[in-house]
Amino acid sequence: MTGVITHTIERWDGAEAARKIELHVGRDLQFIRINGTVVGGLVGVLIHAVSSLL
């Protein structure tokens, strides 16, 4: 099963796939990007704080 998925994804054009995803997701994509940035930043600060304490 994973072979079929891998083969399908390998055939995708990156720009075309991104365009289709943006069309289907719409405005929610911007919130996903913002949330990803915020969560990534918080995780980075947490990792830095823990490594500084150790």
Predicted model as a PDB file, atoms N, CA, C, CB and O in Angstrom, pLDDT in the B-factor column:
MODEL        1                                                                  
ATOM      1  N   MET A   1       0.822  -1.202   0.000  1.00 69.00           N  
ATOM      2  CA  MET A   1       0.000   0.000   0.000  1.00 69.00           C  
ATOM      3  C   MET A   1       0.862   1.261   0.000  1.00 69.00           C  
ATOM      4  CB  MET A   1      -0.933   0.001   1.208  1.00 69.00           C  
ATOM      5  O   MET A   1       0.569   2.221  -0.713  1.00 69.00           O  
ATOM      6  N   THR A   2       1.922   1.254   0.800  1.00 76.00           N  
ATOM      7  CA  THR A   2       2.767   2.451   0.851  1.00 76.00           C  
ATOM      8  C   THR A   2       3.481   2.685  -0.473  1.00 76.00           C  
ATOM      9  CB  THR A   2       3.792   2.330   1.978  1.00 76.00           C  
ATOM     10  O   THR A   2       3.812   3.822  -0.809  1.00 76.00           O  
ATOM     11  N   GLY A   3       3.718   1.618  -1.221  1.00 85.00           N  
ATOM     12  CA  GLY A   3       4.349   1.755  -2.525  1.00 85.00           C  
ATOM     13  C   GLY A   3       3.475   2.539  -3.494  1.00 85.00           C  
ATOM     14  O   GLY A   3       3.977   3.345  -4.277  1.00 85.00           O  
ATOM     15  N   VAL A   4       2.174   2.303  -3.440  1.00 87.00           N  
ATOM     16  CA  VAL A   4       1.238   3.029  -4.311  1.00 87.00           C  
ATOM     17  C   VAL A   4       1.233   4.511  -3.951  1.00 87.00           C  
ATOM     18  CB  VAL A   4      -0.194   2.441  -4.194  1.00 87.00           C  
ATOM     19  O   VAL A   4       1.261   5.366  -4.836  1.00 87.00           O  
ATOM     20  N   ILE A   5       1.196   4.814  -2.662  1.00 85.00           N  
ATOM     21  CA  ILE A   5       1.186   6.203  -2.207  1.00 85.00           C  
ATOM     22  C   ILE A   5       2.489   6.887  -2.597  1.00 85.00           C  
ATOM     23  CB  ILE A   5       0.972   6.280  -0.678  1.00 85.00           C  
ATOM     24  O   ILE A   5       2.480   8.009  -3.103  1.00 85.00           O  
ATOM     25  N   THR A   6       3.603   6.215  -2.363  1.00 85.00           N  
ATOM     26  CA  THR A   6       4.908   6.783  -2.706  1.00 85.00           C  
ATOM     27  C   THR A   6       5.003   7.054  -4.195  1.00 85.00           C  
ATOM     28  CB  THR A   6       6.036   5.846  -2.270  1.00 85.00           C  
ATOM     29  O   THR A   6       5.467   8.119  -4.601  1.00 85.00           O  
ATOM     30  N   HIS A   7       4.571   6.106  -5.013  1.00 86.00           N  
ATOM     31  CA  HIS A   7       4.618   6.276  -6.470  1.00 86.00           C  
ATOM     32  C   HIS A   7       3.744   7.446  -6.914  1.00 86.00           C  
ATOM     33  CB  HIS A   7       4.167   4.986  -7.176  1.00 86.00           C  
ATOM     34  O   HIS A   7       4.142   8.228  -7.777  1.00 86.00           O  
ATOM     35  N   THR A   8       2.560   7.565  -6.328  1.00 83.00           N  
ATOM     36  CA  THR A   8       1.650   8.654  -6.689  1.00 83.00           C  
ATOM     37  C   THR A   8       2.246  10.006  -6.339  1.00 83.00           C  
ATOM     38  CB  THR A   8       0.307   8.481  -5.988  1.00 83.00           C  
ATOM     39  O   THR A   8       2.201  10.929  -7.152  1.00 83.00           O  
ATOM     40  N   ILE A   9       2.800  10.134  -5.148  1.00 82.00           N  
ATOM     41  CA  ILE A   9       3.372  11.404  -4.697  1.00 82.00           C  
ATOM     42  C   ILE A   9       4.598  11.771  -5.522  1.00 82.00           C  
ATOM     43  CB  ILE A   9       3.741  11.329  -3.211  1.00 82.00           C  
ATOM     44  O   ILE A   9       4.816  12.947  -5.811  1.00 82.00           O  
ATOM     45  N   GLU A  10       5.390  10.794  -5.900  1.00 84.00           N  
ATOM     46  CA  GLU A  10       6.579  11.079  -6.711  1.00 84.00           C  
ATOM     47  C   GLU A  10       6.221  11.674  -8.067  1.00 84.00           C  
ATOM     48  CB  GLU A  10       7.391   9.810  -6.911  1.00 84.00           C  
ATOM     49  O   GLU A  10       7.015  12.418  -8.642  1.00 84.00           O  
ATOM     50  N   ARG A  11       5.028  11.355  -8.590  1.00 87.00           N  
ATOM     51  CA  ARG A  11       4.605  11.871  -9.895  1.00 87.00           C  
ATOM     52  C   ARG A  11       4.061  13.289  -9.811  1.00 87.00           C  
ATOM     53  CB  ARG A  11       3.554  10.964 -10.495  1.00 87.00           C  
ATOM     54  O   ARG A  11       3.915  13.946 -10.841  1.00 87.00           O  
ATOM     55  N   TRP A  12       3.761  13.776  -8.622  1.00 85.00           N  
ATOM     56  CA  TRP A  12       3.176  15.115  -8.479  1.00 85.00           C  
ATOM     57  C   TRP A  12       4.180  16.198  -8.842  1.00 85.00           C  
ATOM     58  CB  TRP A  12       2.675  15.330  -7.050  1.00 85.00           C  
ATOM     59  O   TRP A  12       5.375  16.082  -8.570  1.00 85.00           O  
ATOM     60  N   ASP A  13       3.668  17.250  -9.459  1.00 87.00           N  
ATOM     61  CA  ASP A  13       4.451  18.458  -9.675  1.00 87.00           C  
ATOM     62  C   ASP A  13       4.254  19.325  -8.431  1.00 87.00           C  
ATOM     63  CB  ASP A  13       4.019  19.217 -11.006  1.00 87.00           C  
ATOM     64  O   ASP A  13       3.119  19.596  -8.039  1.00 87.00           O  
ATOM     65  N   GLY A  14       5.342  19.756  -7.816  1.00 85.00           N  
ATOM     66  CA  GLY A  14       5.263  20.495  -6.552  1.00 85.00           C  
ATOM     67  C   GLY A  14       4.439  21.757  -6.650  1.00 85.00           C  
ATOM     68  O   GLY A  14       3.616  22.026  -5.774  1.00 85.00           O  
ATOM     69  N   ALA A  15       4.641  22.540  -7.701  1.00 87.00           N  
ATOM     70  CA  ALA A  15       3.914  23.805  -7.846  1.00 87.00           C  
ATOM     71  C   ALA A  15       2.426  23.553  -8.071  1.00 87.00           C  
ATOM     72  CB  ALA A  15       4.491  24.629  -9.011  1.00 87.00           C  
ATOM     73  O   ALA A  15       1.579  24.250  -7.513  1.00 87.00           O  
ATOM     74  N   GLU A  16       2.121  22.561  -8.885  1.00 86.00           N  
ATOM     75  CA  GLU A  16       0.711  22.240  -9.172  1.00 86.00           C  
ATOM     76  C   GLU A  16       0.017  21.708  -7.919  1.00 86.00           C  
ATOM     77  CB  GLU A  16       0.608  21.200 -10.319  1.00 86.00           C  
ATOM     78  O   GLU A  16      -1.127  22.072  -7.644  1.00 86.00           O  
ATOM     79  N   ALA A  17       0.700  20.851  -7.159  1.00 84.00           N  
ATOM     80  CA  ALA A  17       0.119  20.309  -5.925  1.00 84.00           C  
ATOM     81  C   ALA A  17      -0.143  21.429  -4.924  1.00 84.00           C  
ATOM     82  CB  ALA A  17       1.053  19.244  -5.303  1.00 84.00           C  
ATOM     83  O   ALA A  17      -1.191  21.451  -4.278  1.00 84.00           O  
ATOM     84  N   ALA A  18       0.800  22.356  -4.791  1.00 84.00           N  
ATOM     85  CA  ALA A  18       0.623  23.475  -3.862  1.00 84.00           C  
ATOM     86  C   ALA A  18      -0.557  24.338  -4.278  1.00 84.00           C  
ATOM     87  CB  ALA A  18       1.899  24.326  -3.790  1.00 84.00           C  
ATOM     88  O   ALA A  18      -1.328  24.789  -3.430  1.00 84.00           O  
ATOM     89  N   ARG A  19      -0.703  24.572  -5.581  1.00 85.00           N  
ATOM     90  CA  ARG A  19      -1.816  25.385  -6.081  1.00 85.00           C  
ATOM     91  C   ARG A  19      -3.153  24.716  -5.785  1.00 85.00           C  
ATOM     92  CB  ARG A  19      -1.670  25.629  -7.592  1.00 85.00           C  
ATOM     93  O   ARG A  19      -4.101  25.378  -5.361  1.00 85.00           O  
ATOM     94  N   LYS A  20      -3.231  23.417  -6.006  1.00 84.00           N  
ATOM     95  CA  LYS A  20      -4.482  22.684  -5.751  1.00 84.00           C  
ATOM     96  C   LYS A  20      -4.830  22.685  -4.263  1.00 84.00           C  
ATOM     97  CB  LYS A  20      -4.368  21.234  -6.260  1.00 84.00           C  
ATOM     98  O   LYS A  20      -5.991  22.854  -3.889  1.00 84.00           O  
ATOM     99  N   ILE A  21      -3.826  22.497  -3.427  1.00 82.00           N  
ATOM    100  CA  ILE A  21      -4.071  22.498  -1.975  1.00 82.00           C  
ATOM    101  C   ILE A  21      -4.575  23.867  -1.539  1.00 82.00           C  
ATOM    102  CB  ILE A  21      -2.779  22.121  -1.190  1.00 82.00           C  
ATOM    103  O   ILE A  21      -5.520  23.962  -0.756  1.00 82.00           O  
ATOM    104  N   GLU A  22      -3.949  24.929  -2.042  1.00 82.00           N  
ATOM    105  CA  GLU A  22      -4.379  26.277  -1.681  1.00 82.00           C  
ATOM    106  C   GLU A  22      -5.806  26.551  -2.146  1.00 82.00           C  
ATOM    107  CB  GLU A  22      -3.429  27.311  -2.279  1.00 82.00           C  
ATOM    108  O   GLU A  22      -6.560  27.232  -1.450  1.00 82.00           O  
ATOM    109  N   LEU A  23      -6.185  26.032  -3.307  1.00 85.00           N  
ATOM    110  CA  LEU A  23      -7.547  26.225  -3.794  1.00 85.00           C  
ATOM    111  C   LEU A  23      -8.564  25.494  -2.928  1.00 85.00           C  
ATOM    112  CB  LEU A  23      -7.661  25.754  -5.234  1.00 85.00           C  
ATOM    113  O   LEU A  23      -9.649  26.014  -2.664  1.00 85.00           O  
ATOM    114  N   HIS A  24      -8.214  24.289  -2.485  1.00 83.00           N  
ATOM    115  CA  HIS A  24      -9.154  23.496  -1.687  1.00 83.00           C  
ATOM    116  C   HIS A  24      -9.236  23.975  -0.245  1.00 83.00           C  
ATOM    117  CB  HIS A  24      -8.754  22.035  -1.713  1.00 83.00           C  
ATOM    118  O   HIS A  24     -10.313  23.964   0.351  1.00 83.00           O  
ATOM    119  N   VAL A  25      -8.115  24.394   0.318  1.00 80.00           N  
ATOM    120  CA  VAL A  25      -8.089  24.792   1.721  1.00 80.00           C  
ATOM    121  C   VAL A  25      -8.523  26.246   1.880  1.00 80.00           C  
ATOM    122  CB  VAL A  25      -6.687  24.590   2.308  1.00 80.00           C  
ATOM    123  O   VAL A  25      -9.207  26.589   2.844  1.00 80.00           O  
ATOM    124  N   GLY A  26      -8.130  27.096   0.939  1.00 77.00           N  
ATOM    125  CA  GLY A  26      -8.560  28.493   0.956  1.00 77.00           C  
ATOM    126  C   GLY A  26      -7.974  29.291   2.104  1.00 77.00           C  
ATOM    127  O   GLY A  26      -6.785  29.192   2.408  1.00 77.00           O  
ATOM    128  N   ARG A  27      -8.841  30.098   2.747  1.00 73.00           N  
ATOM    129  CA  ARG A  27      -8.394  30.989   3.827  1.00 73.00           C  
ATOM    130  C   ARG A  27      -7.804  30.239   5.003  1.00 73.00           C  
ATOM    131  CB  ARG A  27      -9.542  31.836   4.306  1.00 73.00           C  
ATOM    132  O   ARG A  27      -6.942  30.770   5.702  1.00 73.00           O  
ATOM    133  N   ASP A  28      -8.245  29.031   5.233  1.00 79.00           N  
ATOM    134  CA  ASP A  28      -7.732  28.267   6.373  1.00 79.00           C  
ATOM    135  C   ASP A  28      -6.232  28.035   6.269  1.00 79.00           C  
ATOM    136  CB  ASP A  28      -8.452  26.931   6.479  1.00 79.00           C  
ATOM    137  O   ASP A  28      -5.557  27.864   7.284  1.00 79.00           O  
ATOM    138  N   LEU A  29      -5.710  28.030   5.049  1.00 77.00           N  
ATOM    139  CA  LEU A  29      -4.286  27.793   4.871  1.00 77.00           C  
ATOM    140  C   LEU A  29      -3.457  28.878   5.555  1.00 77.00           C  
ATOM    141  CB  LEU A  29      -3.943  27.727   3.385  1.00 77.00           C  
ATOM    142  O   LEU A  29      -2.397  28.590   6.111  1.00 77.00           O  
ATOM    143  N   GLN A  30      -3.929  30.109   5.519  1.00 80.00           N  
ATOM    144  CA  GLN A  30      -3.192  31.199   6.170  1.00 80.00           C  
ATOM    145  C   GLN A  30      -3.158  30.992   7.687  1.00 80.00           C  
ATOM    146  CB  GLN A  30      -3.833  32.568   5.831  1.00 80.00           C  
ATOM    147  O   GLN A  30      -2.133  31.237   8.323  1.00 80.00           O  
ATOM    148  N   PHE A  31      -4.272  30.542   8.266  1.00 83.00           N  
ATOM    149  CA  PHE A  31      -4.305  30.262   9.704  1.00 83.00           C  
ATOM    150  C   PHE A  31      -3.391  29.093  10.049  1.00 83.00           C  
ATOM    151  CB  PHE A  31      -5.741  29.963  10.163  1.00 83.00           C  
ATOM    152  O   PHE A  31      -2.748  29.090  11.098  1.00 83.00           O  
ATOM    153  N   ILE A  32      -3.335  28.101   9.165  1.00 84.00           N  
ATOM    154  CA  ILE A  32      -2.451  26.960   9.390  1.00 84.00           C  
ATOM    155  C   ILE A  32      -1.000  27.436   9.401  1.00 84.00           C  
ATOM    156  CB  ILE A  32      -2.664  25.870   8.302  1.00 84.00           C  
ATOM    157  O   ILE A  32      -0.216  27.013  10.250  1.00 84.00           O  
ATOM    158  N   ARG A  33      -0.643  28.305   8.472  1.00 84.00           N  
ATOM    159  CA  ARG A  33       0.728  28.828   8.410  1.00 84.00           C  
ATOM    160  C   ARG A  33       1.063  29.632   9.659  1.00 84.00           C  
ATOM    161  CB  ARG A  33       0.917  29.700   7.158  1.00 84.00           C  
ATOM    162  O   ARG A  33       2.144  29.478  10.228  1.00 84.00           O  
ATOM    163  N   ILE A  34       0.142  30.488  10.088  1.00 88.00           N  
ATOM    164  CA  ILE A  34       0.381  31.312  11.279  1.00 88.00           C  
ATOM    165  C   ILE A  34       0.518  30.419  12.508  1.00 88.00           C  
ATOM    166  CB  ILE A  34      -0.768  32.337  11.482  1.00 88.00           C  
ATOM    167  O   ILE A  34       1.441  30.594  13.304  1.00 88.00           O  
ATOM    168  N   ASN A  35      -0.396  29.466  12.663  1.00 90.00           N  
ATOM    169  CA  ASN A  35      -0.334  28.566  13.819  1.00 90.00           C  
ATOM    170  C   ASN A  35       0.958  27.759  13.816  1.00 90.00           C  
ATOM    171  CB  ASN A  35      -1.543  27.620  13.830  1.00 90.00           C  
ATOM    172  O   ASN A  35       1.565  27.552  14.866  1.00 90.00           O  
ATOM    173  N   GLY A  36       1.383  27.301  12.634  1.00 90.00           N  
ATOM    174  CA  GLY A  36       2.631  26.550  12.540  1.00 90.00           C  
ATOM    175  C   GLY A  36       3.828  27.383  12.957  1.00 90.00           C  
ATOM    176  O   GLY A  36       4.745  26.884  13.610  1.00 90.00           O  
ATOM    177  N   THR A  37       3.816  28.651  12.580  1.00 93.00           N  
ATOM    178  CA  THR A  37       4.900  29.553  12.952  1.00 93.00           C  
ATOM    179  C   THR A  37       4.927  29.784  14.456  1.00 93.00           C  
ATOM    180  CB  THR A  37       4.762  30.884  12.218  1.00 93.00           C  
ATOM    181  O   THR A  37       5.989  29.748  15.077  1.00 93.00           O  
ATOM    182  N   VAL A  38       3.763  30.019  15.035  1.00 95.00           N  
ATOM    183  CA  VAL A  38       3.677  30.274  16.476  1.00 95.00           C  
ATOM    184  C   VAL A  38       4.093  29.035  17.262  1.00 95.00           C  
ATOM    185  CB  VAL A  38       2.247  30.701  16.870  1.00 95.00           C  
ATOM    186  O   VAL A  38       4.892  29.127  18.194  1.00 95.00           O  
ATOM    187  N   VAL A  39       3.559  27.891  16.889  1.00 95.00           N  
ATOM    188  CA  VAL A  39       3.892  26.654  17.603  1.00 95.00           C  
ATOM    189  C   VAL A  39       5.380  26.339  17.445  1.00 95.00           C  
ATOM    190  CB  VAL A  39       3.031  25.471  17.083  1.00 95.00           C  
ATOM    191  O   VAL A  39       6.039  25.952  18.409  1.00 95.00           O  
ATOM    192  N   GLY A  40       5.911  26.506  16.225  1.00 95.00           N  
ATOM    193  CA  GLY A  40       7.338  26.263  16.005  1.00 95.00           C  
ATOM    194  C   GLY A  40       8.206  27.180  16.846  1.00 95.00           C  
ATOM    195  O   GLY A  40       9.219  26.751  17.398  1.00 95.00           O  
ATOM    196  N   GLY A  41       7.811  28.442  16.945  1.00 95.00           N  
ATOM    197  CA  GLY A  41       8.555  29.390  17.772  1.00 95.00           C  
ATOM    198  C   GLY A  41       8.528  29.014  19.240  1.00 95.00           C  
ATOM    199  O   GLY A  41       9.550  29.073  19.923  1.00 95.00           O  
ATOM    200  N   LEU A  42       7.360  28.628  19.722  1.00 96.00           N  
ATOM    201  CA  LEU A  42       7.239  28.232  21.131  1.00 96.00           C  
ATOM    202  C   LEU A  42       8.055  26.983  21.434  1.00 96.00           C  
ATOM    203  CB  LEU A  42       5.775  27.991  21.491  1.00 96.00           C  
ATOM    204  O   LEU A  42       8.701  26.895  22.478  1.00 96.00           O  
ATOM    205  N   VAL A  43       8.025  26.021  20.522  1.00 96.00           N  
ATOM    206  CA  VAL A  43       8.825  24.805  20.723  1.00 96.00           C  
ATOM    207  C   VAL A  43      10.312  25.150  20.719  1.00 96.00           C  
ATOM    208  CB  VAL A  43       8.512  23.751  19.625  1.00 96.00           C  
ATOM    209  O   VAL A  43      11.076  24.600  21.512  1.00 96.00           O  
ATOM    210  N   GLY A  44      10.728  26.049  19.841  1.00 96.00           N  
ATOM    211  CA  GLY A  44      12.123  26.470  19.806  1.00 96.00           C  
ATOM    212  C   GLY A  44      12.556  27.119  21.109  1.00 96.00           C  
ATOM    213  O   GLY A  44      13.643  26.842  21.615  1.00 96.00           O  
ATOM    214  N   VAL A  45      11.708  27.981  21.653  1.00 96.00           N  
ATOM    215  CA  VAL A  45      12.011  28.631  22.933  1.00 96.00           C  
ATOM    216  C   VAL A  45      12.069  27.595  24.049  1.00 96.00           C  
ATOM    217  CB  VAL A  45      10.956  29.715  23.262  1.00 96.00           C  
ATOM    218  O   VAL A  45      12.942  27.661  24.914  1.00 96.00           O  
ATOM    219  N   LEU A  46      11.148  26.644  24.033  1.00 96.00           N  
ATOM    220  CA  LEU A  46      11.135  25.593  25.056  1.00 96.00           C  
ATOM    221  C   LEU A  46      12.407  24.743  24.981  1.00 96.00           C  
ATOM    222  CB  LEU A  46       9.888  24.699  24.892  1.00 96.00           C  
ATOM    223  O   LEU A  46      13.018  24.447  26.008  1.00 96.00           O  
ATOM    224  N   ILE A  47      12.798  24.355  23.781  1.00 96.00           N  
ATOM    225  CA  ILE A  47      14.020  23.550  23.621  1.00 96.00           C  
ATOM    226  C   ILE A  47      15.239  24.358  24.105  1.00 96.00           C  
ATOM    227  CB  ILE A  47      14.207  23.115  22.120  1.00 96.00           C  
ATOM    228  O   ILE A  47      16.110  23.823  24.791  1.00 96.00           O  
ATOM    229  N   HIS A  48      15.289  25.612  23.751  1.00 96.00           N  
ATOM    230  CA  HIS A  48      16.424  26.450  24.191  1.00 96.00           C  
ATOM    231  C   HIS A  48      16.448  26.575  25.717  1.00 96.00           C  
ATOM    232  CB  HIS A  48      16.342  27.862  23.546  1.00 96.00           C  
ATOM    233  O   HIS A  48      17.509  26.481  26.335  1.00 96.00           O  
ATOM    234  N   ALA A  49      15.275  26.788  26.319  1.00 96.00           N  
ATOM    235  CA  ALA A  49      15.216  26.922  27.784  1.00 96.00           C  
ATOM    236  C   ALA A  49      15.654  25.635  28.467  1.00 96.00           C  
ATOM    237  CB  ALA A  49      13.793  27.297  28.236  1.00 96.00           C  
ATOM    238  O   ALA A  49      16.411  25.678  29.437  1.00 96.00           O  
ATOM    239  N   VAL A  50      15.191  24.496  27.979  1.00 95.00           N  
ATOM    240  CA  VAL A  50      15.562  23.214  28.593  1.00 95.00           C  
ATOM    241  C   VAL A  50      17.046  22.958  28.418  1.00 95.00           C  
ATOM    242  CB  VAL A  50      14.749  22.054  27.983  1.00 95.00           C  
ATOM    243  O   VAL A  50      17.711  22.510  29.352  1.00 95.00           O  
ATOM    244  N   SER A  51      17.581  23.239  27.223  1.00 94.00           N  
ATOM    245  CA  SER A  51      19.017  23.003  27.018  1.00 94.00           C  
ATOM    246  C   SER A  51      19.867  23.956  27.847  1.00 94.00           C  
ATOM    247  CB  SER A  51      19.372  23.149  25.538  1.00 94.00           C  
ATOM    248  O   SER A  51      20.970  23.597  28.259  1.00 94.00           O  
ATOM    249  N   SER A  52      19.371  25.169  28.098  1.00 93.00           N  
ATOM    250  CA  SER A  52      20.107  26.114  28.932  1.00 93.00           C  
ATOM    251  C   SER A  52      20.121  25.686  30.392  1.00 93.00           C  
ATOM    252  CB  SER A  52      19.506  27.503  28.807  1.00 93.00           C  
ATOM    253  O   SER A  52      21.106  25.897  31.099  1.00 93.00           O  
ATOM    254  N   LEU A  53      19.030  25.089  30.839  1.00 92.00           N  
ATOM    255  CA  LEU A  53      18.942  24.630  32.214  1.00 92.00           C  
ATOM    256  C   LEU A  53      19.819  23.399  32.457  1.00 92.00           C  
ATOM    257  CB  LEU A  53      17.496  24.321  32.567  1.00 92.00           C  
ATOM    258  O   LEU A  53      20.306  23.183  33.567  1.00 92.00           O  
ATOM    259  N   LEU A  54      20.009  22.611  31.426  1.00 87.00           N  
ATOM    260  CA  LEU A  54      20.825  21.393  31.575  1.00 87.00           C  
ATOM    261  C   LEU A  54      22.233  21.754  31.268  1.00 87.00           C  
ATOM    262  CB  LEU A  54      20.341  20.238  30.655  1.00 87.00           C  
ATOM    263  O   LEU A  54      23.116  20.898  31.323  1.00 87.00           O  
TER     264      LEU A  54                                                      
ENDMDL                                                                          
END                                                                             
